[in-house]
Amino acid sequence: MYSVDSLSSESLNTVAQPLQNTATVFNPAQSPQQTENPTDSGQPYHHKANHNQNRSIAQSGDATSTSTSSPAISSAPKIGFVSLGCPKALVDSERIITELSRDGYQVASDYEGADLVVVNTCGFIESAVQESLDAIGEAISKNGKVIVTGCLGKEADKIRQMHPAVLAVTGAHAYDEVIRAVALHVPKPDRSTDKDYNPKIDLINEAGIKLTPSHYAYLKISEGCNHRCTFCIIPSLRGDLVSRPIDSVMNEAMALKNAGVKELLIISQDTSAYGLDLKYKTSFWNGIPLKSKFYDLCQALNDLGIWVRLHYVYPYPHVDKVVQLMSEKKLLPYLDIPFQHASHSILKAMKRPAHSENTLARIHAWRAICPDIVIRSTFVVGFPGETEEDFQCLLDWLVEARLDRVGAFTYSEIEGAVANDLPNHVPEDVKQSRYERLMTLQQDISVQKLQEKIGKTLMVLVDEIDFDENIAICRSYADAPEIDGHVYVDNITAAVQVGQFLTVTIDDASEYDLFASYKC
């Protein structure tokens, strides 16, 4: 058994006490209904297992209202948009909305004011499938004219069986199909009748319309995945790896920077495999030859002079060179790595890439290269065949790994996943017990790691301001938006604005958040 200061072996081997309610008073990622009781999901507030980026029709409308310089035109048709699922799906929604806006459509903020509603669905796990089906049903009942797209679109027959009134169903990242379907049922506006329209002026920012706050944005570098993990159906939903040429990625990155974005969050299904399908083809950007390769992309993004955060990175050996970049204060020293488990037998049953790698050794090597590196990960507990010995292996691994951010799922079947047919499924009560034991252990680790931050000076990015409490809700390099913790900065001045960087001193810490003071 490995040991960590102030961690007792009892915390590893007994059924955990109920998780503490560590909710802080404010979380800009949550809707008002969610904020009232943030622990209803059974997961600690700031340690979400999945990085969902759901946007309601109202949120989509509000986010897009300030993204274009064109005046509101009452006669223009209005399209409502509901976006569900991960950041990759959110980027798909942003692209569709951008193209619709360029065609002259406006984005509605409610069902009643929409001429048609697009629902971008998620189909990753069964709860997401049900959420998507419910969202389609709500849109039909409140509007009547609905087009469905996204990952669940692969199950068109299921959607039409439950909701026969849908006008069209497309799959994931089927941008052109969605645009054509919208135009078929709500014809494009005739711009020649719009006296305010000037075709010589580009009314849409080059970076496109974003559903995130203006100071950060997701940048998707590839689609699909070449792996065949037994619990995952993403390849059947989104296909094999298809990387964007590096010049295309960099053009979008530069456009986002020019639009005022202070932080880029790099996303894909397998970020460290970027360019493999292109055979690392060389392209020219700003007259410079660049290979479409993970390391080369990271180098180029470094030179933009803004925060760059890497998500969905697999722990391949070539990631070591990228960690070296982080040690040089270029990339944010933050890696989001879905380890999923530690037991070799379970990783093998999952068919995880790099399942035979000594990940603990790699983590120790990364920390030797870059002592400030922060690692977040997700884990599946109760996978078919997981024994108590396998689970204890995971707990022991976590004690030694001392990851900064951890989320967990209890395994659940999803239609089409190979793991459904594996033997020795784990009873639900055992899954839940193991989940609670894991998260209680990680909560102890998180407390220790955040206590180590007290007294230190950090640069933070302001996400929101609570004017009533005179508090800025911020994030440090260690915190991805809407999934990790916050840094709460008190006694701010009126000059502090959203999207601003502050240098603060950490005064205190809770289980998942930091509290700081700011002197201008």
Order of alpha helices (4+ residues) and beta strands (2+ residues): alpha-alpha-alpha-beta-alpha-beta-beta-alpha-beta-alpha-beta-alpha-beta-beta-alpha-beta-alpha-beta-beta-beta-alpha-beta-alpha-beta-alpha-alpha-beta-alpha-beta-alpha-beta-beta-beta-beta-beta
